[in-house]
Amino acid sequence: MTRIVIIGGGPGGYEAALVAAQLGAEVTVVDCDGLGGASVLTDCVPSKTLIATAEVMTNFDSSYDELGIVVKGDSPPCEPTTRVHCVDLGKVNRRVKRLALAQSHDITASVTRVGGRVMRGRGRLDPAQSSDGTRQVIVTAADGSTETLTADAVLIATGAHPREIPDALPDGERILNWTQVYDLDHTPEELIVVGSGVTGAEFAGAYQALGSEVTLVSSRDRVLPGEDPDAAAVLEGVFRRRGMNVMARSRAQSAKRVGDRVEVTLADGRVITGTHCLMAVGSIPNTAGIGLEEAGVRLTDSGHIWTDKVSRTTAFGIYAAGDCTGVFALASVAAMQGRIAMYHFLGDAVAPLNLKTVSANVFTDPEIATVGYSQADVDNGRIDACVVKLPLLRNPRAKMQGIRDGFVKVFCRPGTGIVVGGVIVAPRASELIHPLSLAVDNNLTVEQIANAFTVYPSLSGSIAEVARQLHTRKTSNAR
């Protein structure tokens, strides 16, 4: 029987374990925290659970007056700027942790149900490869005991951890990274968020909705510098309209506690203060100290594991998946990398990883969902495409629901009309992007999208409307 050892139990690891076991391999998953990894325990699942509460708050705050809702105990008309409800953050965070642990237990049960073995401990590669091509993995348990596993193939799926600034080290109480916020019992009165990427923007929007006064410190010209510029502009406008202090071109240099407050010093000498500070300045791959380079695995300058499109590393029989590879920091991509690795090694049919079909979502309010080629690809000449953008303000369902912000944007090839990308900015954009994901993945044309029935009224109707406009304008780079 083929023996597979997986170091790391996140999406890349546990999805690979499920596939390998189903294909008849003997599978052992080595993990030190619990299956699901950071994605389930400290990152994706917890943050989106927190955001779910914030989403309800935001939706109510932004539309109750327009929709004619009067809160019990108030006499109409309500003041639209008056906050009429609050949140128990301690209760929210207890729910967050409970759901994360439940999800981790469900994943463990799934792996063991298909015959996989789960070991609690830290795995390290033995640098030598046996004459028969097998590898040795040394597992160290929490009590210091060790066990050596023999593997025909090893998958590294060790993930990443929050990056730290030397002069702004988290203390878990007032200066926090994104794994520590779930220990808060009370909503921060004044929260400084350092970093305007996806993590920073999501938490800034969530805590503003939960009642914090938020200052978002961005070292770049705008929030979400890596996302579609039109989408980022909409979100930044929403943030500012809701009262967030967005500080562009402001690099944080240090953060320190002063009594029950935090002082953040910027590179230009300015000092801002708040009751709490959240550091969201990127992540570091968990690739040090596990014997990778000694075993012949090539690391990039950033410490990520180099892989090809079927998840192979530079060492025979060693694969890698997830955030430790630096490909895309998405659970869906990690899971796909892990599955591809097992399909490839075990001889099953496999298609190489195609990043141009990946759909992604920023869980702000409104959400930003993307797939395929981007506006930057078009602007920089990497692909010739026609572009049409339609504001949601024209959509009848959006009007009914009091939705003011957002749009649908679609990219297609000139002449053929084949859909190559799309952006949706809207509530639940993560649910709306799927038709465009199917179109990109299957080379569908704007005519095929335009001719498919949509429900009236619906937000998805705007996708069909954009396709109809592209059908008549696909011979020019309309936008």
C-alpha positions as CSV (number, residue, x, y, z in Angstrom):
1,M,0.0,0.0,0.0
2,T,1.3,3.5,-0.9
3,R,2.1,5.5,2.3
4,I,1.4,9.2,2.3
5,V,2.5,11.5,5.2
6,I,1.0,15.0,5.3
7,I,2.6,17.6,7.5
8,G,0.0,20.2,8.3
9,G,-3.8,19.8,8.6
10,G,-5.2,22.9,6.9
11,P,-7.3,22.9,3.7
12,G,-4.3,21.7,1.6
13,G,-3.5,18.9,4.1
14,Y,-6.9,17.6,5.0
15,E,-8.3,17.7,1.5
16,A,-5.3,15.9,0.2
17,A,-5.8,13.3,3.0
18,L,-9.4,12.7,1.9
19,V,-8.4,12.2,-1.7
20,A,-5.4,9.9,-0.9
21,A,-7.5,7.7,1.4
22,Q,-10.3,7.4,-1.1
23,L,-7.7,6.4,-3.8
24,G,-6.5,3.6,-1.5
25,A,-3.4,5.1,0.1
26,E,-2.4,4.7,3.7
27,V,-2.6,8.3,5.0
28,T,-1.2,10.0,8.1
29,V,-1.8,13.6,8.8
30,V,0.6,15.3,11.3
31,D,-0.7,18.5,12.8
32,C,0.1,20.4,16.0
33,D,-3.1,22.5,16.5
34,G,-6.1,20.6,15.1
35,L,-7.3,19.8,11.6
36,G,-8.5,22.7,9.6
37,G,-5.4,24.7,10.4
38,A,-5.3,28.5,10.7
39,S,-8.1,28.7,8.1
40,V,-10.5,27.0,10.4
41,L,-9.2,27.8,13.9
42,T,-7.8,31.4,13.7
43,D,-8.4,32.9,10.2
44,C,-11.1,32.2,7.6
45,V,-13.8,30.5,9.6
46,P,-13.5,32.7,12.8
47,S,-13.2,36.0,10.8
48,K,-16.1,35.3,8.6
49,T,-18.2,34.3,11.6
50,L,-17.4,37.6,13.2
51,I,-18.1,39.4,10.0
52,A,-21.5,37.6,9.8
53,T,-22.6,39.5,13.0
54,A,-21.1,42.8,11.6
55,E,-23.0,42.2,8.3
56,V,-26.3,42.1,10.1
57,M,-25.4,45.3,12.0
58,T,-24.3,47.1,8.8
59,N,-27.3,46.1,6.8
60,F,-29.7,47.2,9.5
61,D,-27.9,50.5,10.1
62,S,-27.6,51.4,6.4
63,S,-31.2,50.7,5.4
64,Y,-33.7,50.5,8.3
65,D,-34.7,54.1,8.0
66,E,-35.1,54.0,4.2
67,L,-37.1,50.8,4.4
68,G,-39.5,52.3,7.0
69,I,-38.5,50.2,10.0
70,V,-39.1,51.6,13.4
71,V,-37.3,50.0,16.4
72,K,-39.5,49.1,19.3
73,G,-39.3,51.8,22.0
74,D,-38.6,54.6,19.6
75,S,-41.3,56.9,18.2
76,P,-41.2,57.6,14.5
77,P,-39.5,59.1,12.8
78,C,-36.2,57.6,13.9
79,E,-33.1,59.6,13.6
80,P,-31.1,57.8,10.8
81,T,-27.8,58.6,12.4
82,T,-28.7,57.3,15.9
83,R,-27.3,53.9,16.8
84,V,-30.3,51.9,18.1
85,H,-28.6,48.6,18.9
86,C,-25.3,47.2,20.2
87,V,-23.3,44.0,20.2
88,D,-22.0,41.7,23.0
89,L,-18.6,41.0,21.6
90,G,-17.8,38.4,24.3
91,K,-20.8,36.4,23.2
92,V,-19.9,36.8,19.5
93,N,-16.4,35.6,20.2
94,R,-17.6,32.6,22.2
95,R,-19.7,31.6,19.2
96,V,-16.7,32.2,16.9
97,K,-14.5,29.8,18.9
98,R,-17.3,27.2,19.3
99,L,-18.0,27.1,15.5
100,A,-14.3,26.9,14.7
101,L,-13.7,23.9,17.1
102,A,-16.9,22.2,15.8
103,Q,-15.6,22.6,12.2
104,S,-12.2,21.2,13.2
105,H,-13.8,18.2,14.8
106,D,-16.0,17.6,11.8
107,I,-12.9,17.6,9.5
108,T,-11.1,15.2,11.8
109,A,-14.0,12.9,11.8
110,S,-14.1,13.0,8.0
111,V,-10.4,12.1,7.7
112,T,-10.6,9.2,10.2
113,R,-13.8,7.9,8.6
114,V,-12.1,7.3,5.3
115,G,-9.2,5.5,7.2
116,G,-6.8,8.3,7.7
117,R,-4.6,8.5,10.8
118,V,-4.3,11.9,12.6
119,M,-1.2,12.5,14.8
120,R,-0.9,15.5,17.1
121,G,2.7,16.8,16.9
122,R,5.2,18.6,14.7
123,G,6.7,16.9,11.7
124,R,10.2,17.3,10.3
125,L,11.8,15.8,7.2
126,D,14.8,13.5,7.5
127,P,17.3,15.0,4.9
128,A,18.2,11.6,3.5
129,Q,16.2,9.7,0.9
130,S,16.2,5.9,1.2
131,S,17.5,3.8,-1.6
132,D,13.9,2.7,-2.4
133,G,12.8,6.3,-2.8
134,T,11.0,6.6,0.5
135,R,11.2,9.5,2.9
136,Q,11.4,9.6,6.7
137,V,9.3,12.0,8.7
138,I,10.1,12.5,12.4
139,V,7.1,13.5,14.5
140,T,7.7,15.1,17.9
141,A,4.7,15.1,20.2
142,A,3.9,17.7,22.8
143,D,5.4,15.5,25.6
144,G,8.7,15.4,23.7
145,S,8.4,11.8,22.5
146,T,9.1,11.0,18.8
147,E,8.0,8.6,16.2
148,T,9.4,8.1,12.7
149,L,7.1,7.6,9.8
150,T,8.1,6.1,6.4
151,A,6.4,7.7,3.4
152,D,6.4,7.0,-0.3
153,A,5.3,10.7,-0.7
154,V,5.2,13.7,1.6
155,L,2.9,16.7,1.3
156,I,4.0,19.9,3.1
157,A,1.0,22.0,4.1
158,T,2.3,24.0,7.0
159,G,0.6,27.3,6.2
160,A,1.8,30.7,7.5
161,H,1.6,32.9,10.6
162,P,1.1,36.7,11.1
163,R,4.1,38.9,10.2
164,E,5.3,41.1,13.0
165,I,6.9,44.5,13.0
166,P,9.8,44.5,15.6
167,D,8.7,47.7,17.2
168,A,5.0,46.7,17.3
169,L,5.0,43.3,18.8
170,P,1.5,42.0,19.8
171,D,0.8,41.6,23.5
172,G,-2.5,39.9,23.1
173,E,-4.4,42.6,25.0
174,R,-4.1,46.0,23.4
175,I,-1.8,45.3,20.5
176,L,-3.2,42.3,18.6
177,N,-2.7,40.2,15.5
178,W,-5.6,38.6,13.7
179,T,-5.4,35.4,15.7
180,Q,-5.8,37.2,19.0
181,V,-8.9,39.3,18.5
182,Y,-11.2,36.4,19.4
183,D,-10.1,36.7,23.1
184,L,-11.7,40.2,23.4
185,D,-14.7,40.5,25.7
186,H,-15.6,44.0,24.8
187,T,-15.7,46.0,21.6
188,P,-12.7,48.2,21.2
189,E,-13.7,51.8,21.7
190,E,-11.0,53.1,19.3
191,L,-9.4,50.6,17.0
192,I,-6.3,51.4,14.9
193,V,-5.9,48.8,12.1
194,V,-2.4,48.8,10.5
195,G,-2.5,47.4,7.0
196,S,-5.1,47.9,4.3
197,G,-4.9,44.6,2.5
198,V,-7.7,42.1,2.5
199,T,-7.3,41.2,6.2
200,G,-7.0,44.8,7.4
201,A,-9.9,45.9,5.3
202,E,-12.2,43.1,6.5
203,F,-11.5,43.6,10.2
204,A,-11.7,47.4,9.8
205,G,-15.1,47.2,8.3
206,A,-16.3,44.6,10.7
207,Y,-15.3,46.4,13.9
208,Q,-16.7,49.7,12.6
209,A,-20.0,47.9,12.1
210,L,-19.7,46.4,15.6
211,G,-19.4,49.9,17.1
212,S,-15.7,50.8,17.2
213,E,-14.2,54.1,16.0
214,V,-11.8,52.8,13.4
215,T,-8.7,54.3,12.0
216,L,-7.3,52.4,9.0
217,V,-3.6,53.0,8.4
218,S,-2.6,52.3,4.8
219,S,1.0,52.6,3.4
220,R,-0.4,52.7,-0.1
221,D,-2.5,55.3,-2.0
222,R,-5.7,53.4,-1.3
223,V,-7.2,50.5,0.5
224,L,-7.0,47.0,-1.1
225,P,-4.1,48.0,-3.4
226,G,-4.1,44.5,-4.9
227,E,-7.7,44.5,-5.9
228,D,-9.7,46.0,-8.7
229,P,-9.2,49.8,-8.5
230,D,-12.9,50.5,-9.2
231,A,-13.9,48.1,-6.4
232,A,-11.4,49.5,-4.0
233,A,-12.7,53.0,-4.7
234,V,-16.2,52.0,-3.9
235,L,-15.2,50.3,-0.6
236,E,-13.0,53.2,0.5
237,G,-15.9,55.6,-0.2
238,V,-18.2,53.5,1.9
239,F,-15.7,53.3,4.7
240,R,-15.3,57.1,4.8
241,R,-19.1,57.7,4.5
242,R,-19.6,55.5,7.6
243,G,-17.1,57.5,9.6
244,M,-13.9,55.5,9.3
245,N,-10.7,57.5,9.3
246,V,-8.7,56.2,6.3
247,M,-5.1,57.3,6.4
248,A,-3.5,56.8,3.0
249,R,0.3,56.9,2.3
250,S,0.9,56.4,6.0
251,R,3.3,53.7,7.0
252,A,3.3,52.6,10.7
253,Q,6.7,52.4,12.2
254,S,6.0,51.3,15.8
255,A,3.2,50.7,18.3
256,K,3.4,50.8,22.1
257,R,1.2,50.7,25.1
258,V,0.8,53.8,27.2
259,G,-1.4,52.9,30.1
260,D,-4.7,51.7,28.8
261,R,-4.1,53.2,25.3
262,V,-1.9,52.4,22.3
263,E,0.3,54.9,20.5
264,V,1.1,54.2,16.9
265,T,4.0,56.2,15.4
266,L,4.1,56.7,11.6
267,A,7.2,57.0,9.5
268,D,6.7,60.7,9.0
269,G,6.6,61.3,12.8
270,R,2.9,61.6,13.3
271,V,1.4,59.8,16.3
272,I,-2.1,58.4,16.5
273,T,-3.7,56.9,19.5
274,G,-6.5,54.4,20.3
275,T,-7.6,51.9,22.9
276,H,-6.5,48.9,20.7
277,C,-4.3,48.3,17.7
278,L,-4.7,45.4,15.2
279,M,-1.6,44.6,13.1
280,A,-2.5,43.2,9.7
281,V,0.8,43.5,7.8
282,G,1.0,40.2,6.0
283,S,2.1,36.7,6.8
284,I,5.3,34.5,7.0
285,P,5.3,30.9,5.7
286,N,5.9,28.2,8.2
287,T,8.8,26.6,6.4
288,A,11.7,27.1,8.9
289,G,13.1,24.3,11.0
290,I,11.4,21.4,9.4
291,G,14.3,20.1,7.2
292,L,13.1,21.3,3.8
293,E,16.3,22.7,2.3
294,E,18.3,19.9,3.7
295,A,16.0,17.5,1.9
296,G,16.5,19.3,-1.4
297,V,13.3,21.5,-1.3
298,R,13.9,24.8,-2.9
299,L,12.6,27.9,-1.0
300,T,12.1,31.3,-2.6
301,D,13.6,34.5,-1.2
302,S,10.5,35.0,0.9
303,G,10.7,31.6,2.5
304,H,7.9,30.1,0.4
305,I,8.2,26.6,-1.1
306,W,8.6,26.6,-4.9
307,T,6.1,24.3,-6.6
308,D,5.1,23.5,-10.2
309,K,1.5,23.3,-11.4
310,V,1.0,19.8,-10.0
311,S,2.3,20.8,-6.6
312,R,5.7,19.1,-6.9
313,T,8.7,20.6,-5.1
314,T,12.3,20.3,-6.3
315,A,12.8,17.2,-4.2
316,F,11.5,13.8,-5.5
317,G,8.4,12.6,-3.7
318,I,7.8,15.8,-1.8
319,Y,4.8,18.0,-2.7
320,A,3.5,21.2,-1.1
321,A,0.2,23.0,-0.9
322,G,-1.3,26.1,0.7
323,D,0.0,29.3,2.1
324,C,3.5,27.9,2.6
325,T,3.8,27.9,-1.2
326,G,2.9,31.6,-1.7
327,V,0.7,30.8,-4.7
328,F,-2.6,32.3,-3.6
329,A,-3.5,32.7,0.1
330,L,-6.9,31.1,-0.4
331,A,-8.4,28.0,1.3
332,S,-9.9,27.0,-2.1
333,V,-6.5,27.1,-3.8
334,A,-4.8,25.3,-1.0
335,A,-7.4,22.5,-1.2
336,M,-7.0,22.3,-4.9
337,Q,-3.2,22.1,-4.6
338,G,-3.5,19.3,-2.1
339,R,-5.9,17.3,-4.2
340,I,-3.8,17.8,-7.4
341,A,-0.7,16.6,-5.5
342,M,-2.4,13.3,-4.5
343,Y,-4.0,12.8,-7.9
344,H,-0.6,13.3,-9.5
345,F,1.4,11.0,-7.2
346,L,-1.2,8.2,-7.1
347,G,-1.6,8.2,-10.9
348,D,-5.1,9.5,-11.2
349,A,-6.3,11.9,-13.9
350,V,-5.2,15.4,-13.1
351,A,-5.3,18.9,-14.6
352,P,-2.5,21.4,-13.7
353,L,-3.5,24.3,-11.4
354,N,-4.9,27.1,-13.5
355,L,-4.9,30.3,-11.5
356,K,-6.9,32.2,-14.1
357,T,-10.0,30.3,-13.1
358,V,-9.7,31.0,-9.4
359,S,-12.6,33.0,-7.8
360,A,-11.8,35.0,-4.7
361,N,-13.8,37.2,-2.3
362,V,-13.1,40.1,0.1
363,F,-15.6,39.8,2.9
364,T,-16.1,43.5,3.5
365,D,-19.5,45.3,3.2
366,P,-20.1,45.4,0.3
367,E,-18.2,42.3,-0.7
368,I,-15.7,42.3,-3.6
369,A,-15.7,39.1,-5.7
370,T,-13.3,38.5,-8.6
371,V,-12.5,35.8,-11.1
372,G,-10.1,35.4,-14.0
373,Y,-8.2,38.3,-15.6
374,S,-8.3,41.7,-13.9
375,Q,-8.5,45.3,-14.8
376,A,-4.7,45.5,-14.2
377,D,-4.2,42.8,-16.8
378,V,-6.2,44.7,-19.3
379,D,-4.5,48.1,-18.5
380,N,-1.0,46.6,-18.6
381,G,-1.6,44.9,-22.0
382,R,-1.4,41.3,-20.6
383,I,-4.7,40.5,-22.4
384,D,-6.8,42.3,-24.9
385,A,-10.3,42.5,-23.6
386,C,-13.5,44.5,-23.8
387,V,-14.9,45.8,-20.5
388,V,-18.4,46.9,-19.4
389,K,-19.2,48.0,-15.9
390,L,-22.8,48.4,-14.7
391,P,-23.6,50.2,-11.3
392,L,-26.1,48.3,-9.1
393,L,-28.0,51.5,-8.7
394,R,-29.8,50.6,-11.9
395,N,-30.8,47.2,-10.7
396,P,-34.5,47.0,-9.5
397,R,-33.8,44.5,-6.7
398,A,-31.0,46.7,-5.4
399,K,-33.4,49.6,-5.2
400,M,-35.9,47.5,-3.3
401,Q,-33.3,46.4,-0.8
402,G,-31.8,49.9,-0.3
403,I,-28.5,48.9,-1.9
404,R,-26.6,52.0,-3.0
405,D,-23.1,50.8,-3.6
406,G,-21.6,48.3,-6.0
407,F,-21.4,47.2,-9.6
408,V,-20.9,44.3,-12.0
409,K,-17.9,44.3,-14.4
410,V,-17.2,41.7,-17.0
411,F,-14.2,41.2,-19.3
412,C,-14.5,39.4,-22.6
413,R,-12.3,38.8,-25.6
414,P,-12.9,41.1,-28.6
415,G,-14.7,39.4,-31.5
416,T,-15.3,36.0,-29.9
417,G,-17.0,37.4,-26.7
418,I,-15.4,34.7,-24.6
419,V,-15.6,35.7,-20.9
420,V,-12.2,36.0,-19.3
421,G,-12.9,37.7,-16.1
422,G,-15.3,39.6,-13.8
423,V,-15.7,41.7,-10.7
424,I,-18.8,42.0,-8.6
425,V,-19.1,44.5,-5.8
426,A,-22.3,43.9,-3.8
427,P,-23.8,42.3,-0.7
428,R,-23.1,38.5,-0.9
429,A,-20.9,39.0,-4.0
430,S,-19.3,35.7,-3.0
431,E,-22.6,34.0,-4.0
432,L,-23.1,36.1,-7.2
433,I,-19.7,35.4,-8.7
434,H,-20.4,31.7,-9.5
435,P,-22.0,32.3,-12.9
436,L,-18.9,34.2,-14.0
437,S,-16.6,31.5,-12.6
438,L,-18.5,28.9,-14.7
439,A,-18.2,31.1,-17.7
440,V,-14.4,31.7,-17.3
441,D,-13.8,28.0,-16.5
442,N,-15.7,26.8,-19.5
443,N,-14.9,29.5,-22.1
444,L,-18.5,30.6,-22.3
445,T,-19.4,33.7,-24.4
446,V,-21.3,36.8,-23.4
447,E,-24.0,35.7,-25.7
448,Q,-24.5,32.5,-23.8
449,I,-24.7,34.4,-20.5
450,A,-27.1,37.0,-22.0
451,N,-29.4,34.3,-23.4
452,A,-29.8,32.4,-20.1
453,F,-32.9,33.2,-18.0
454,T,-32.5,35.2,-14.8
455,V,-35.0,35.8,-12.1
456,Y,-36.8,39.2,-12.1
457,P,-36.1,41.1,-10.0
458,S,-32.6,39.9,-8.9
459,L,-29.1,41.2,-8.4
460,S,-27.9,38.5,-10.8
461,G,-30.0,40.2,-13.5
462,S,-27.2,42.7,-13.7
463,I,-24.8,40.0,-14.9
464,A,-27.0,39.2,-17.8
465,E,-27.4,42.9,-18.6
466,V,-23.7,43.5,-18.7
467,A,-23.4,40.5,-21.0
468,R,-26.0,42.0,-23.3
469,Q,-24.1,45.2,-23.4
470,L,-20.8,43.4,-24.2
471,H,-22.6,41.5,-27.0
472,T,-23.2,44.7,-28.9
473,R,-19.9,46.4,-27.9
474,K,-17.4,43.6,-28.0
475,T,-15.7,45.0,-31.1
476,S,-14.3,47.9,-29.1
477,N,-12.7,48.2,-25.7
478,A,-15.8,49.7,-24.2
479,R,-16.0,50.4,-20.5
